């Protein structure tokens, strides 16, 4: 039982600390590309973010981006 509890305490999202593309539910024409840095409850933190859009060129985003999971359609691992 203690091994299971230890595993639960140290488990992390498999794509954590990897470059990902996050597609949003609120705006299907916008996606965010960055490093999935942290996951705290329902919140995801992305660093080194680039906003990808079908209507505009890529734009680098200043600072970190914090997203709620309810706004995430899906996550693609890029590298």
DSSP file (Angstrom, degrees, kcal/mol; ACC not computed):
  #  RESIDUE AA STRUCTURE BP1 BP2  ACC     N-H-->O    O-->H-N    N-H-->O    O-->H-N    TCO  KAPPA ALPHA  PHI   PSI    X-CA   Y-CA   Z-CA
    1    1 A X     >        0   0    0      0, 0.0     4,-2.0     0, 0.0     5,-0.2   0.000 360.0 360.0 360.0 -39.1    0.0    0.0    0.0
    2    2 A X  H  >  +     0   0    0      1,-0.2     4,-2.4     2,-0.2     5,-0.2   0.834 360.0  56.0 -67.2 -30.9    2.8    2.4    0.8
    3    3 A X  H  > S+     0   0    0      2,-0.2     4,-2.4     1,-0.2    -1,-0.2   0.894 107.3  50.0 -65.3 -38.5    4.3    1.9   -2.7
    4    4 A X  H  > S+     0   0    0      2,-0.2     4,-2.4     1,-0.2    -2,-0.2   0.914 110.9  48.4 -65.1 -43.1    1.0    2.9   -4.2
    5    5 A X  H  X S+     0   0    0     -4,-2.0     4,-1.9     2,-0.2    -2,-0.2   0.913 112.1  49.5 -64.2 -42.1    0.8    6.1   -2.1
    6    6 A X  H  X S+     0   0    0     -4,-2.4     4,-1.5     1,-0.2    -1,-0.2   0.901 110.5  50.9 -62.8 -40.1    4.4    7.0   -3.0
    7    7 A X  H  X S+     0   0    0     -4,-2.4     4,-1.1     1,-0.2    -2,-0.2   0.907 109.3  50.6 -63.9 -41.7    3.6    6.4   -6.7
    8    8 A X  H  < S+     0   0    0     -4,-2.4    -1,-0.2     1,-0.2    -2,-0.2   0.860 109.5  51.3 -64.5 -35.4    0.6    8.7   -6.5
    9    9 A X  H  < S+     0   0    0     -4,-1.9    -1,-0.2     1,-0.2    -2,-0.2   0.815 118.5  35.9 -72.1 -29.6    2.6   11.4   -4.8
   10   10 A X  H  < S+     0   0    0     -4,-1.5    -1,-0.2    -3,-0.2    -2,-0.2   0.438  87.8 118.1-105.1  -1.5    5.3   11.4   -7.5
   11   11 A X     <  -     0   0    0     -4,-1.1     2,-0.3    -3,-0.2    -3,-0.0  -0.394  40.7-178.0 -67.3 143.2    3.2   10.7  -10.6
   12   12 A X        -     0   0    0     -2,-0.1     2,-0.1     4,-0.0    -2,-0.1  -0.933  38.4 -81.9-137.3 162.1    3.3   13.4  -13.3
   13   13 A X    >   -     0   0    0     -2,-0.3     3,-2.1     1,-0.1    26,-0.0  -0.422  42.0-126.9 -60.8 133.6    1.6   14.0  -16.6
   14   14 A X  T 3  S+     0   0    0      1,-0.3    -1,-0.1    -2,-0.1    -3,-0.0   0.797 108.2  48.2 -58.1 -29.4    3.6   12.0  -19.3
   15   15 A X  T >  S+     0   0    0      3,-0.0     3,-1.4     2,-0.0    21,-0.3   0.300  81.2 131.7 -95.6  11.3    4.0   15.1  -21.5
   16   16 A X  T <  S+     0   0    0     -3,-2.1    21,-0.2     1,-0.3     3,-0.1  -0.406  75.0  15.6 -65.1 138.6    5.2   17.3  -18.6
   17   17 A X  T 3  S+     0   0    0     19,-3.9     2,-0.3     1,-0.3    -1,-0.3   0.739 106.3 110.6  66.4  27.7    8.4   19.3  -19.5
   18   18 A X  S <  S-     0   0    0     -3,-1.4    18,-2.2    18,-0.4     2,-0.4  -0.907  79.2 -97.5-124.6 157.1    7.9   18.5  -23.2
   19   19 A X  E     +A   35   0A   0     -2,-0.3    59,-2.7    16,-0.2    60,-1.5  -0.595  53.6 172.1 -75.4 128.9    7.0   20.9  -26.0
   20   20 A X  E     -AB  34  77A   0     14,-3.3    14,-2.3    -2,-0.4     2,-0.5  -0.881  34.6-133.0-134.3 162.2    3.3   20.6  -26.8
   21   21 A X  E     -AB  33  76A   0     55,-2.8    55,-2.9    -2,-0.3     2,-0.6  -0.993  23.1-158.7-115.8 124.3    0.6   22.2  -28.9
   22   22 A X  E     -AB  32  75A   0     10,-3.4    10,-2.4    -2,-0.5     2,-0.4  -0.914   1.9-155.4-107.6 118.8   -2.6   23.0  -26.9
   23   23 A X  E     -AB  31  74A   0     51,-2.4    50,-2.9    -2,-0.6    51,-1.0  -0.789  17.2-137.7 -93.0 136.0   -5.8   23.4  -28.9
   24   24 A X  E     - B   0  72A   0      6,-1.1    48,-0.2     3,-0.5     6,-0.2  -0.656  13.6-151.1 -99.5 147.7   -8.4   25.5  -27.1
   25   25 A X  S    S+     0   0    0     46,-2.6     3,-0.3    -2,-0.3    47,-0.1   0.831  96.2  58.9 -78.2 -35.3  -12.2   25.0  -26.9
   26   26 A X  S    S+     0   0    0     45,-0.5     2,-0.3     1,-0.3    -1,-0.1   0.833 122.2  17.6 -68.7 -32.4  -13.0   28.7  -26.6
   27   27 A X    >   -     0   0    0      3,-0.2     3,-1.5     1,-0.1    -3,-0.5  -0.855  62.8-169.6-143.3 103.8  -11.4   29.5  -30.0
   28   28 A X  T 3  S+     0   0    0     -2,-0.3    -1,-0.1    -3,-0.3    -2,-0.1   0.676  86.1  62.0 -69.4 -17.2  -10.8   26.7  -32.4
   29   29 A X  T 3  S+     0   0    0     24,-0.1    25,-1.4    -6,-0.1     2,-0.4   0.512  97.2  69.3 -86.6  -3.4   -8.7   28.9  -34.7
   30   30 A X  E <   + C   0  53A   0     -3,-1.5    -6,-1.1    23,-0.2     2,-0.3  -0.945  56.3 173.0-119.3 135.7   -6.1   29.6  -32.0
   31   31 A X  E     -AC  23  52A   0     21,-2.8    21,-3.4    -2,-0.4     2,-0.5  -0.946  21.9-136.9-132.8 157.4   -3.6   27.1  -30.5
   32   32 A X  E     -AC  22  51A   0    -10,-2.4   -10,-3.4    -2,-0.3     2,-0.5  -0.960  11.4-163.3-118.2 130.9   -0.7   27.6  -28.1
   33   33 A X  E     +AC  21  50A   0     17,-2.9    17,-2.9    -2,-0.5     2,-0.3  -0.954  37.4 106.0-112.9 130.1    2.7   26.0  -28.5
   34   34 A X  E     -A   20   0A   0    -14,-2.3   -14,-3.3    -2,-0.5     2,-0.6  -0.969  69.9 -60.9-176.2-174.1    5.1   25.8  -25.6
   35   35 A X  E     -AC  19  47A   0     12,-2.8    12,-2.2    -2,-0.3     2,-1.1  -0.820  43.2-131.5 -93.4 122.0    6.6   23.7  -22.9
   36   36 A X  E     + C   0  46A   0    -18,-2.2   -19,-3.9    -2,-0.6   -18,-0.4  -0.628  38.2 170.2 -73.4 102.3    4.1   22.2  -20.5
   37   37 A X  E     +     0   0A   0      8,-2.4     2,-0.3    -2,-1.1    -1,-0.2   0.856  50.4   3.9 -91.1 -39.6    5.9   23.2  -17.3
   38   38 A X  E     - C   0  45A   0      7,-1.4     7,-2.7   -22,-0.0     2,-0.4  -0.988  45.8-158.1-150.1 155.6    3.5   22.4  -14.5
   39   39 A X  E     + C   0  44A   0     -2,-0.3     2,-0.5     5,-0.2     5,-0.2  -0.956  15.4 173.5-136.0 116.1    0.2   20.9  -13.6
   40   40 A X  E >   - C   0  43A   0      3,-2.2     3,-2.0    -2,-0.4     2,-0.2  -0.917  64.4 -57.6-126.1 103.4   -1.6   21.9  -10.4
   41   41 A X  T 3  S-     0   0    0     -2,-0.5     0, 0.0     1,-0.3     0, 0.0  -0.452 122.6 -13.5  61.0-126.9   -5.1   20.5  -10.0
   42   42 A X  T 3  S+     0   0    0     -2,-0.2    27,-2.4    -3,-0.1     2,-0.4   0.416 118.9  96.5 -85.5   4.4   -7.1   21.7  -13.1
   43   43 A X  E <   -CD  40  68A   0     -3,-2.0    -3,-2.2    25,-0.2     2,-0.4  -0.783  53.6-164.2-102.4 137.1   -4.5   24.3  -14.1
   44   44 A X  E     -CD  39  67A   0     23,-2.9    23,-2.9    -2,-0.4     2,-0.5  -0.951   7.8-152.3-115.2 136.7   -1.7   23.8  -16.7
   45   45 A X  E     -CD  38  66A   0     -7,-2.7    -8,-2.4    -2,-0.4    -7,-1.4  -0.948   9.8-168.1-113.3 125.8    1.3   26.2  -16.9
   46   46 A X  E     -CD  36  65A   0     19,-3.1    19,-2.4    -2,-0.5     2,-0.3  -0.901   1.6-165.9-111.3 140.1    3.0   26.7  -20.3
   47   47 A X  E     +C   35   0A   0    -12,-2.2   -12,-2.8    -2,-0.4    17,-0.1  -0.860  68.7  23.8-119.8 158.9    6.4   28.5  -20.7
   48   48 A X  E    S-     0   0A   0     -2,-0.3     2,-0.3    15,-0.2    -1,-0.2   0.949  87.9-170.9  53.9  55.6    8.1   29.8  -23.9
   49   49 A X  E     -     0   0A   0     14,-0.5    12,-2.7    12,-0.4     2,-0.4  -0.576  22.5-169.8 -91.0 139.2    4.7   30.1  -25.6
   50   50 A X  E     -CE  33  60A   0    -17,-2.9   -17,-2.9    -2,-0.3     2,-0.5  -0.997  20.6-135.9-121.9 128.0    4.0   30.9  -29.2
   51   51 A X  E     -CE  32  59A   0      8,-3.3     8,-1.7    -2,-0.4     2,-0.5  -0.742  19.0-160.2 -85.0 124.3    0.4   31.7  -30.3
   52   52 A X  E     +C   31   0A   0    -21,-3.4   -21,-2.8    -2,-0.5     2,-0.3  -0.903  15.9 171.0-107.1 132.0   -0.5   29.9  -33.5
   53   53 A X  E     -C   30   0A   0      3,-0.6   -23,-0.2    -2,-0.5   -24,-0.1  -0.983  38.8-139.0-140.8 149.5   -3.5   31.2  -35.5
   54   54 A X  S    S+     0   0    0    -25,-1.4   -24,-0.1    -2,-0.3    -1,-0.1   0.756 106.9  43.6 -76.1 -24.3   -5.0   30.5  -38.9
   55   55 A X  S    S+     0   0    0    -26,-0.3     2,-0.3     2,-0.1    -1,-0.2   0.605 117.6  35.3 -97.9 -13.1   -5.6   34.2  -39.5
   56   56 A X  S    S-     0   0    0      1,-0.0    -3,-0.6     3,-0.0     3,-0.1  -0.924  85.6 -95.5-139.1 160.3   -2.3   35.7  -38.2
   57   57 A X        -     0   0    0     -2,-0.3    -2,-0.1     1,-0.2    -6,-0.1  -0.232  61.1 -72.6 -69.4 167.0    1.4   34.9  -38.2
   58   58 A X        -     0   0    0     -6,-0.1     2,-0.4    -8,-0.1    -6,-0.2  -0.307  51.4-163.8 -59.8 141.0    3.0   33.2  -35.1
   59   59 A X  E     -E   51   0A   0     -8,-1.7    -8,-3.3    -3,-0.1     2,-0.2  -0.991  16.2-130.0-133.9 126.6    3.3   35.6  -32.2
   60   60 A X  E     -E   50   0A   0     -2,-0.4     2,-0.4   -10,-0.2   -10,-0.2  -0.541  23.6-138.6 -73.9 137.9    5.5   35.0  -29.1
   61   61 A X        -     0   0    0    -12,-2.7   -12,-0.4    -2,-0.2     2,-0.2  -0.838  13.7-125.5-101.9 132.4    3.7   35.4  -25.8
   62   62 A X  S    S-     0   0    0     -2,-0.4    -1,-0.0   -14,-0.1     0, 0.0  -0.530  70.2  -8.7 -75.0 140.4    5.4   37.3  -22.9
   63   63 A X  S    S-     0   0    0     -2,-0.2   -14,-0.5     2,-0.0   -15,-0.2  -0.189 104.2 -35.5  75.8-165.6    5.6   35.4  -19.6
   64   64 A X        -     0   0    0    -17,-0.1     2,-0.5   -16,-0.1   -17,-0.2  -0.600  50.1-138.9 -92.9 154.8    3.9   32.2  -18.6
   65   65 A X  E     -D   46   0A   0    -19,-2.4   -19,-3.1    -2,-0.2     2,-0.5  -0.972  12.2-162.2-116.2 127.8    0.4   31.1  -19.8
   66   66 A X  E     -D   45   0A   0     -2,-0.5     2,-0.4   -21,-0.2   -21,-0.2  -0.946  12.3-174.5-111.9 124.0   -1.9   29.4  -17.2
   67   67 A X  E     -D   44   0A   0    -23,-2.9   -23,-2.9    -2,-0.5     2,-0.3  -0.913  22.1-131.8-120.6 144.0   -4.8   27.5  -18.7
   68   68 A X  E >   -D   43   0A   0     -2,-0.4     3,-1.8   -25,-0.2     4,-0.3  -0.739  24.2-125.6 -88.0 142.5   -7.8   25.7  -17.1
   69   69 A X  G >  S+     0   0    0    -27,-2.4     3,-1.4    -2,-0.3    -1,-0.1   0.768 106.6  68.3 -61.3 -25.8   -8.4   22.2  -18.3
   70   70 A X  G 3  S+     0   0    0      1,-0.3    -1,-0.3   -28,-0.2   -28,-0.0   0.753 100.2  50.1 -65.5 -22.0  -12.0   23.0  -19.1
   71   71 A X  G <  S+     0   0    0     -3,-1.8   -46,-2.6   -46,-0.1     2,-0.6   0.427  90.9  95.8 -94.2  -0.5  -10.7   25.3  -21.9
   72   72 A X  E <   -B   24   0A   0     -3,-1.4   -48,-0.2    -4,-0.3     3,-0.1  -0.821  46.4-177.0 -97.8 121.1   -8.4   22.6  -23.4
   73   73 A X  E     -     0   0A   0    -50,-2.9     2,-0.3    -2,-0.6    -1,-0.2   0.944  69.3 -34.7 -77.0 -52.7   -9.7   20.6  -26.4
   74   74 A X  E     -B   23   0A   0    -51,-1.0   -51,-2.4     2,-0.0     2,-0.4  -0.976  52.5-126.4-163.6 163.9   -6.6   18.4  -26.6
   75   75 A X  E     -B   22   0A   0     -2,-0.3     2,-0.5   -53,-0.2   -53,-0.2  -0.967  16.4-162.1-120.7 130.3   -2.9   18.4  -26.2
   76   76 A X  E     -B   21   0A   0    -55,-2.9   -55,-2.8    -2,-0.4     2,-0.5  -0.944  17.4-134.4-111.3 131.1   -0.4   17.3  -28.9
   77   77 A X  E     +B   20   0A   0     -2,-0.5   -57,-0.3   -57,-0.2   -58,-0.0  -0.752  24.2 178.2 -84.2 124.6    3.2   16.4  -28.0
   78   78 A X              0   0    0    -59,-2.7   -58,-0.2    -2,-0.5    -1,-0.2   0.858 360.0 360.0 -94.8 -45.0    5.6   18.0  -30.5
   79   79 A X              0   0    0    -60,-1.5   -59,-0.1     0, 0.0    -2,-0.1   0.365 360.0 360.0-167.1 360.0    9.0   17.0  -29.2
